[in-house]
Amino acid sequence: MEFLVTFQPIWTVIVAILFFGIVFWAFSGKRKKHYEDIAQSVVDEDDDALESTDKEKKHV
C-alpha cells in the first residue's frame, strides 16, 4: 500500500508531462504547414465532388 502512495504523485507528473508534450507537439509551428495541407485537401476534394455532380446533371 505504501508503494501506491509513493507511485501516485510520480504517475501524475509523468502523465501531465506527456499531456503537455503532446499538446505542444500538436500546436507547434512545424506542424502548421501539414495541417494547412490537410485542410486544403478537404476543400479540394469537395470542389472536385461538386464539379463531377454538375457534369452528371448536364448529361441527364
mmCIF file as gemmi writes it, N, C-alpha and C atoms, coordinates in Angstrom:
data_model
loop_
_atom_site.group_PDB
_atom_site.id
_atom_site.type_symbol
_atom_site.label_atom_id
_atom_site.label_alt_id
_atom_site.label_comp_id
_atom_site.label_asym_id
_atom_site.label_entity_id
_atom_site.label_seq_id
_atom_site.pdbx_PDB_ins_code
_atom_site.Cartn_x
_atom_site.Cartn_y
_atom_site.Cartn_z
_atom_site.occupancy
_atom_site.B_iso_or_equiv
_atom_site.pdbx_formal_charge
_atom_site.auth_seq_id
_atom_site.auth_asym_id
_atom_site.pdbx_PDB_model_num
ATOM 1 N N . MET Axp A 1 ? 0.824 -1.193 0 1 0 ? 1 A 1
ATOM 2 C CA . MET Axp A 1 ? 0 0 0 1 0 ? 1 A 1
ATOM 3 C C . MET Axp A 1 ? 0.868 1.256 0 1 0 ? 1 A 1
ATOM 4 N N . GLU Axp A 2 ? 1.978 1.183 0.688 1 0 ? 2 A 1
ATOM 5 C CA . GLU Axp A 2 ? 2.875 2.333 0.737 1 0 ? 2 A 1
ATOM 6 C C . GLU Axp A 2 ? 3.445 2.633 -0.654 1 0 ? 2 A 1
ATOM 7 N N . PHE Axp A 3 ? 3.59 1.583 -1.459 1 0 ? 3 A 1
ATOM 8 C CA . PHE Axp A 3 ? 4.078 1.755 -2.825 1 0 ? 3 A 1
ATOM 9 C C . PHE Axp A 3 ? 3.128 2.651 -3.629 1 0 ? 3 A 1
ATOM 10 N N . LEU Axp A 4 ? 1.816 2.426 -3.48 1 0 ? 4 A 1
ATOM 11 C CA . LEU Axp A 4 ? 0.848 3.231 -4.206 1 0 ? 4 A 1
ATOM 12 C C . LEU Axp A 4 ? 0.871 4.687 -3.78 1 0 ? 4 A 1
ATOM 13 N N . VAL Axp A 5 ? 1.099 4.935 -2.507 1 0 ? 5 A 1
ATOM 14 C CA . VAL Axp A 5 ? 1.162 6.299 -2.008 1 0 ? 5 A 1
ATOM 15 C C . VAL Axp A 5 ? 2.363 7.021 -2.61 1 0 ? 5 A 1
ATOM 16 N N . THR Axp A 6 ? 3.456 6.312 -2.825 1 0 ? 6 A 1
ATOM 17 C CA . THR Axp A 6 ? 4.649 6.892 -3.425 1 0 ? 6 A 1
ATOM 18 C C . THR Axp A 6 ? 4.496 6.998 -4.943 1 0 ? 6 A 1
ATOM 19 N N . PHE Axp A 7 ? 3.891 6.017 -5.565 1 0 ? 7 A 1
ATOM 20 C CA . PHE Axp A 7 ? 3.805 5.952 -7.017 1 0 ? 7 A 1
ATOM 21 C C . PHE Axp A 7 ? 2.788 6.927 -7.602 1 0 ? 7 A 1
ATOM 22 N N . GLN Axp A 8 ? 1.715 7.215 -6.903 1 0 ? 8 A 1
ATOM 23 C CA . GLN Axp A 8 ? 0.65 8.064 -7.433 1 0 ? 8 A 1
ATOM 24 C C . GLN Axp A 8 ? 1.148 9.457 -7.822 1 0 ? 8 A 1
ATOM 25 N N . PRO Axp A 9 ? 1.884 10.189 -7.004 1 0 ? 9 A 1
ATOM 26 C CA . PRO Axp A 9 ? 2.366 11.514 -7.44 1 0 ? 9 A 1
ATOM 27 C C . PRO Axp A 9 ? 3.335 11.429 -8.623 1 0 ? 9 A 1
ATOM 28 N N . ILE Axp A 10 ? 4.151 10.386 -8.637 1 0 ? 10 A 1
ATOM 29 C CA . ILE Axp A 10 ? 5.086 10.217 -9.752 1 0 ? 10 A 1
ATOM 30 C C . ILE Axp A 10 ? 4.302 9.974 -11.038 1 0 ? 10 A 1
ATOM 31 N N . TRP Axp A 11 ? 3.307 9.116 -10.987 1 0 ? 11 A 1
ATOM 32 C CA . TRP Axp A 11 ? 2.477 8.826 -12.15 1 0 ? 11 A 1
ATOM 33 C C . TRP Axp A 11 ? 1.746 10.085 -12.631 1 0 ? 11 A 1
ATOM 34 N N . THR Axp A 12 ? 1.25 10.888 -11.708 1 0 ? 12 A 1
ATOM 35 C CA . THR Axp A 12 ? 0.56 12.122 -12.064 1 0 ? 12 A 1
ATOM 36 C C . THR Axp A 12 ? 1.494 13.071 -12.815 1 0 ? 12 A 1
ATOM 37 N N . VAL Axp A 13 ? 2.709 13.206 -12.344 1 0 ? 13 A 1
ATOM 38 C CA . VAL Axp A 13 ? 3.681 14.079 -13.002 1 0 ? 13 A 1
ATOM 39 C C . VAL Axp A 13 ? 4.028 13.544 -14.397 1 0 ? 13 A 1
ATOM 40 N N . ILE Axp A 14 ? 4.23 12.252 -14.522 1 0 ? 14 A 1
ATOM 41 C CA . ILE Axp A 14 ? 4.554 11.651 -15.823 1 0 ? 14 A 1
ATOM 42 C C . ILE Axp A 14 ? 3.42 11.882 -16.818 1 0 ? 14 A 1
ATOM 43 N N . VAL Axp A 15 ? 2.187 11.663 -16.41 1 0 ? 15 A 1
ATOM 44 C CA . VAL Axp A 15 ? 1.043 11.843 -17.298 1 0 ? 15 A 1
ATOM 45 C C . VAL Axp A 15 ? 0.881 13.32 -17.674 1 0 ? 15 A 1
ATOM 46 N N . ALA Axp A 16 ? 1.088 14.225 -16.725 1 0 ? 16 A 1
ATOM 47 C CA . ALA Axp A 16 ? 0.977 15.659 -17.02 1 0 ? 16 A 1
ATOM 48 C C . ALA Axp A 16 ? 2.045 16.089 -18.026 1 0 ? 16 A 1
ATOM 49 N N . ILE Axp A 17 ? 3.269 15.625 -17.855 1 0 ? 17 A 1
ATOM 50 C CA . ILE Axp A 17 ? 4.343 15.952 -18.801 1 0 ? 17 A 1
ATOM 51 C C . ILE Axp A 17 ? 4.021 15.397 -20.178 1 0 ? 17 A 1
ATOM 52 N N . LEU Axp A 18 ? 3.529 14.183 -20.226 1 0 ? 18 A 1
ATOM 53 C CA . LEU Axp A 18 ? 3.15 13.568 -21.5 1 0 ? 18 A 1
ATOM 54 C C . LEU Axp A 18 ? 2.031 14.36 -22.177 1 0 ? 18 A 1
ATOM 55 N N . PHE Axp A 19 ? 1.024 14.742 -21.422 1 0 ? 19 A 1
ATOM 56 C CA . PHE Axp A 19 ? -0.098 15.51 -21.97 1 0 ? 19 A 1
ATOM 57 C C . PHE Axp A 19 ? 0.375 16.836 -22.555 1 0 ? 19 A 1
ATOM 58 N N . PHE Axp A 20 ? 1.137 17.595 -21.78 1 0 ? 20 A 1
ATOM 59 C CA . PHE Axp A 20 ? 1.596 18.895 -22.27 1 0 ? 20 A 1
ATOM 60 C C . PHE Axp A 20 ? 2.579 18.742 -23.429 1 0 ? 20 A 1
ATOM 61 N N . GLY Axp A 21 ? 3.336 17.664 -23.441 1 0 ? 21 A 1
ATOM 62 C CA . GLY Axp A 21 ? 4.232 17.403 -24.563 1 0 ? 21 A 1
ATOM 63 C C . GLY Axp A 21 ? 3.454 17.16 -25.85 1 0 ? 21 A 1
ATOM 64 N N . ILE Axp A 22 ? 2.387 16.381 -25.767 1 0 ? 22 A 1
ATOM 65 C CA . ILE Axp A 22 ? 1.56 16.113 -26.951 1 0 ? 22 A 1
ATOM 66 C C . ILE Axp A 22 ? 0.868 17.393 -27.422 1 0 ? 22 A 1
ATOM 67 N N . VAL Axp A 23 ? 0.355 18.178 -26.494 1 0 ? 23 A 1
ATOM 68 C CA . VAL Axp A 23 ? -0.301 19.437 -26.854 1 0 ? 23 A 1
ATOM 69 C C . VAL Axp A 23 ? 0.695 20.372 -27.529 1 0 ? 23 A 1
ATOM 70 N N . PHE Axp A 24 ? 1.883 20.495 -26.968 1 0 ? 24 A 1
ATOM 71 C CA . PHE Axp A 24 ? 2.909 21.361 -27.556 1 0 ? 24 A 1
ATOM 72 C C . PHE Axp A 24 ? 3.28 20.866 -28.947 1 0 ? 24 A 1
ATOM 73 N N . TRP Axp A 25 ? 3.448 19.558 -29.114 1 0 ? 25 A 1
ATOM 74 C CA . TRP Axp A 25 ? 3.804 18.984 -30.413 1 0 ? 25 A 1
ATOM 75 C C . TRP Axp A 25 ? 2.701 19.247 -31.448 1 0 ? 25 A 1
ATOM 76 N N . ALA Axp A 26 ? 1.445 19.06 -31.036 1 0 ? 26 A 1
ATOM 77 C CA . ALA Axp A 26 ? 0.328 19.207 -31.979 1 0 ? 26 A 1
ATOM 78 C C . ALA Axp A 26 ? 0.161 20.647 -32.449 1 0 ? 26 A 1
ATOM 79 N N . PHE Axp A 27 ? 0.426 21.608 -31.572 1 0 ? 27 A 1
ATOM 80 C CA . PHE Axp A 27 ? 0.222 23.004 -31.927 1 0 ? 27 A 1
ATOM 81 C C . PHE Axp A 27 ? 1.524 23.736 -32.251 1 0 ? 27 A 1
ATOM 82 N N . SER Axp A 28 ? 2.601 23.014 -32.444 1 0 ? 28 A 1
ATOM 83 C CA . SER Axp A 28 ? 3.873 23.665 -32.758 1 0 ? 28 A 1
ATOM 84 C C . SER Axp A 28 ? 3.84 24.221 -34.177 1 0 ? 28 A 1
ATOM 85 N N . GLY Axp A 29 ? 4.674 25.184 -34.442 1 0 ? 29 A 1
ATOM 86 C CA . GLY Axp A 29 ? 4.727 25.826 -35.744 1 0 ? 29 A 1
ATOM 87 C C . GLY Axp A 29 ? 5.152 24.885 -36.851 1 0 ? 29 A 1
ATOM 88 N N . LYS Axp A 30 ? 5.93 23.883 -36.529 1 0 ? 30 A 1
ATOM 89 C CA . LYS Axp A 30 ? 6.391 22.94 -37.544 1 0 ? 30 A 1
ATOM 90 C C . LYS Axp A 30 ? 5.233 22.149 -38.146 1 0 ? 30 A 1
ATOM 91 N N . ARG Axp A 31 ? 4.186 21.929 -37.396 1 0 ? 31 A 1
ATOM 92 C CA . ARG Axp A 31 ? 3.052 21.133 -37.867 1 0 ? 31 A 1
ATOM 93 C C . ARG Axp A 31 ? 2.03 21.986 -38.615 1 0 ? 31 A 1
ATOM 94 N N . LYS Axp A 32 ? 2.145 23.303 -38.57 1 0 ? 32 A 1
ATOM 95 C CA . LYS Axp A 32 ? 1.152 24.193 -39.167 1 0 ? 32 A 1
ATOM 96 C C . LYS Axp A 32 ? 0.991 23.922 -40.664 1 0 ? 32 A 1
ATOM 97 N N . LYS Axp A 33 ? 2.078 23.802 -41.396 1 0 ? 33 A 1
ATOM 98 C CA . LYS Axp A 33 ? 2.016 23.557 -42.837 1 0 ? 33 A 1
ATOM 99 C C . LYS Axp A 33 ? 1.299 22.234 -43.121 1 0 ? 33 A 1
ATOM 100 N N . HIS Axp A 34 ? 1.592 21.224 -42.328 1 0 ? 34 A 1
ATOM 101 C CA . HIS Axp A 34 ? 0.952 19.92 -42.501 1 0 ? 34 A 1
ATOM 102 C C . HIS Axp A 34 ? -0.563 20.034 -42.324 1 0 ? 34 A 1
ATOM 103 N N . TYR Axp A 35 ? -0.994 20.724 -41.282 1 0 ? 35 A 1
ATOM 104 C CA . TYR Axp A 35 ? -2.424 20.88 -41.029 1 0 ? 35 A 1
ATOM 105 C C . TYR Axp A 35 ? -3.095 21.72 -42.111 1 0 ? 35 A 1
ATOM 106 N N . GLU Axp A 36 ? -2.405 22.743 -42.611 1 0 ? 36 A 1
ATOM 107 C CA . GLU Axp A 36 ? -2.963 23.554 -43.688 1 0 ? 36 A 1
ATOM 108 C C . GLU Axp A 36 ? -3.134 22.733 -44.955 1 0 ? 36 A 1
ATOM 109 N N . ASP Axp A 37 ? -2.17 21.867 -45.257 1 0 ? 37 A 1
ATOM 110 C CA . ASP Axp A 37 ? -2.275 20.997 -46.43 1 0 ? 37 A 1
ATOM 111 C C . ASP Axp A 37 ? -3.466 20.05 -46.305 1 0 ? 37 A 1
ATOM 112 N N . ILE Axp A 38 ? -3.654 19.495 -45.118 1 0 ? 38 A 1
ATOM 113 C CA . ILE Axp A 38 ? -4.787 18.589 -44.894 1 0 ? 38 A 1
ATOM 114 C C . ILE Axp A 38 ? -6.113 19.347 -45.046 1 0 ? 38 A 1
ATOM 115 N N . ALA Axp A 39 ? -6.183 20.538 -44.478 1 0 ? 39 A 1
ATOM 116 C CA . ALA Axp A 39 ? -7.412 21.326 -44.573 1 0 ? 39 A 1
ATOM 117 C C . ALA Axp A 39 ? -7.704 21.683 -46.025 1 0 ? 39 A 1
ATOM 118 N N . GLN Axp A 40 ? -6.686 22.034 -46.775 1 0 ? 40 A 1
ATOM 119 C CA . GLN Axp A 40 ? -6.885 22.393 -48.181 1 0 ? 40 A 1
ATOM 120 C C . GLN Axp A 40 ? -7.302 21.179 -49.01 1 0 ? 40 A 1
ATOM 121 N N . SER Axp A 41 ? -6.77 20.012 -48.685 1 0 ? 41 A 1
ATOM 122 C CA . SER Axp A 41 ? -7.135 18.817 -49.445 1 0 ? 41 A 1
ATOM 123 C C . SER Axp A 41 ? -8.618 18.487 -49.276 1 0 ? 41 A 1
ATOM 124 N N . VAL Axp A 42 ? -9.161 18.746 -48.108 1 0 ? 42 A 1
ATOM 125 C CA . VAL Axp A 42 ? -10.587 18.502 -47.883 1 0 ? 42 A 1
ATOM 126 C C . VAL Axp A 42 ? -11.408 19.449 -48.745 1 0 ? 42 A 1
ATOM 127 N N . VAL Axp A 43 ? -11.007 20.705 -48.82 1 0 ? 43 A 1
ATOM 128 C CA . VAL Axp A 43 ? -11.719 21.686 -49.633 1 0 ? 43 A 1
ATOM 129 C C . VAL Axp A 43 ? -11.603 21.31 -51.11 1 0 ? 43 A 1
ATOM 130 N N . ASP Axp A 44 ? -10.416 20.889 -51.538 1 0 ? 44 A 1
ATOM 131 C CA . ASP Axp A 44 ? -10.215 20.493 -52.931 1 0 ? 44 A 1
ATOM 132 C C . ASP Axp A 44 ? -11.068 19.286 -53.29 1 0 ? 44 A 1
ATOM 133 N N . GLU Axp A 45 ? -11.163 18.326 -52.388 1 0 ? 45 A 1
ATOM 134 C CA . GLU Axp A 45 ? -11.992 17.147 -52.635 1 0 ? 45 A 1
ATOM 135 C C . GLU Axp A 45 ? -13.457 17.537 -52.765 1 0 ? 45 A 1
ATOM 136 N N . ASP Axp A 46 ? -13.927 18.478 -51.952 1 0 ? 46 A 1
ATOM 137 C CA . ASP Axp A 46 ? -15.314 18.926 -52.046 1 0 ? 46 A 1
ATOM 138 C C . ASP Axp A 46 ? -15.557 19.611 -53.38 1 0 ? 46 A 1
ATOM 139 N N . ASP Axp A 47 ? -14.609 20.424 -53.841 1 0 ? 47 A 1
ATOM 140 C CA . ASP Axp A 47 ? -14.75 21.087 -55.128 1 0 ? 47 A 1
ATOM 141 C C . ASP Axp A 47 ? -14.807 20.068 -56.253 1 0 ? 47 A 1
ATOM 142 N N . ASP Axp A 48 ? -13.962 19.047 -56.191 1 0 ? 48 A 1
ATOM 143 C CA . ASP Axp A 48 ? -13.972 18.002 -57.208 1 0 ? 48 A 1
ATOM 144 C C . ASP Axp A 48 ? -15.302 17.259 -57.217 1 0 ? 48 A 1
ATOM 145 N N . ALA Axp A 49 ? -15.848 16.998 -56.055 1 0 ? 49 A 1
ATOM 146 C CA . ALA Axp A 49 ? -17.129 16.294 -55.958 1 0 ? 49 A 1
ATOM 147 C C . ALA Axp A 49 ? -18.249 17.15 -56.546 1 0 ? 49 A 1
ATOM 148 N N . LEU Axp A 50 ? -18.218 18.45 -56.293 1 0 ? 50 A 1
ATOM 149 C CA . LEU Axp A 50 ? -19.239 19.337 -56.842 1 0 ? 50 A 1
ATOM 150 C C . LEU Axp A 50 ? -19.133 19.411 -58.359 1 0 ? 50 A 1
ATOM 151 N N . GLU Axp A 51 ? -17.924 19.472 -58.879 1 0 ? 51 A 1
ATOM 152 C CA . GLU Axp A 51 ? -17.734 19.527 -60.327 1 0 ? 51 A 1
ATOM 153 C C . GLU Axp A 51 ? -18.246 18.259 -60.998 1 0 ? 51 A 1
ATOM 154 N N . SER Axp A 52 ? -17.966 17.103 -60.416 1 0 ? 52 A 1
ATOM 155 C CA . SER Axp A 52 ? -18.436 15.847 -61.012 1 0 ? 52 A 1
ATOM 156 C C . SER Axp A 52 ? -19.957 15.758 -60.938 1 0 ? 52 A 1
ATOM 157 N N . THR Axp A 53 ? -20.559 16.284 -59.894 1 0 ? 53 A 1
ATOM 158 C CA . THR Axp A 53 ? -22.018 16.286 -59.768 1 0 ? 53 A 1
ATOM 159 C C . THR Axp A 53 ? -22.626 17.192 -60.828 1 0 ? 53 A 1
ATOM 160 N N . ASP Axp A 54 ? -22.011 18.352 -61.056 1 0 ? 54 A 1
ATOM 161 C CA . ASP Axp A 54 ? -22.506 19.264 -62.08 1 0 ? 54 A 1
ATOM 162 C C . ASP Axp A 54 ? -22.408 18.633 -63.465 1 0 ? 54 A 1
ATOM 163 N N . LYS Axp A 55 ? -21.34 17.906 -63.742 1 0 ? 55 A 1
ATOM 164 C CA . LYS Axp A 55 ? -21.17 17.251 -65.038 1 0 ? 55 A 1
ATOM 165 C C . LYS Axp A 55 ? -22.227 16.173 -65.226 1 0 ? 55 A 1
ATOM 166 N N . GLU Axp A 56 ? -22.53 15.445 -64.155 1 0 ? 56 A 1
ATOM 167 C CA . GLU Axp A 56 ? -23.54 14.396 -64.239 1 0 ? 56 A 1
ATOM 168 C C . GLU Axp A 56 ? -24.906 14.986 -64.512 1 0 ? 56 A 1
ATOM 169 N N . LYS Axp A 57 ? -25.217 16.126 -63.931 1 0 ? 57 A 1
ATOM 170 C CA . LYS Axp A 57 ? -26.511 16.76 -64.134 1 0 ? 57 A 1
ATOM 171 C C . LYS Axp A 57 ? -26.663 17.241 -65.582 1 0 ? 57 A 1
ATOM 172 N N . LYS Axp A 58 ? -25.569 17.669 -66.196 1 0 ? 58 A 1
ATOM 173 C CA . LYS Axp A 58 ? -25.62 18.157 -67.577 1 0 ? 58 A 1
ATOM 174 C C . LYS Axp A 58 ? -25.88 17.03 -68.553 1 0 ? 58 A 1
ATOM 175 N N . HIS Axp A 59 ? -25.434 15.808 -68.21 1 0 ? 59 A 1
ATOM 176 C CA . HIS Axp A 59 ? -25.616 14.66 -69.097 1 0 ? 59 A 1
ATOM 177 C C . HIS Axp A 59 ? -27.036 14.115 -69.05 1 0 ? 59 A 1
ATOM 178 N N . VAL Axp A 60 ? -27.794 14.476 -68.04 1 0 ? 60 A 1
ATOM 179 C CA . VAL Axp A 60 ? -29.146 13.931 -67.889 1 0 ? 60 A 1
ATOM 180 C C . VAL Axp A 60 ? -30.138 14.693 -68.677 1 0 ? 60 A 1
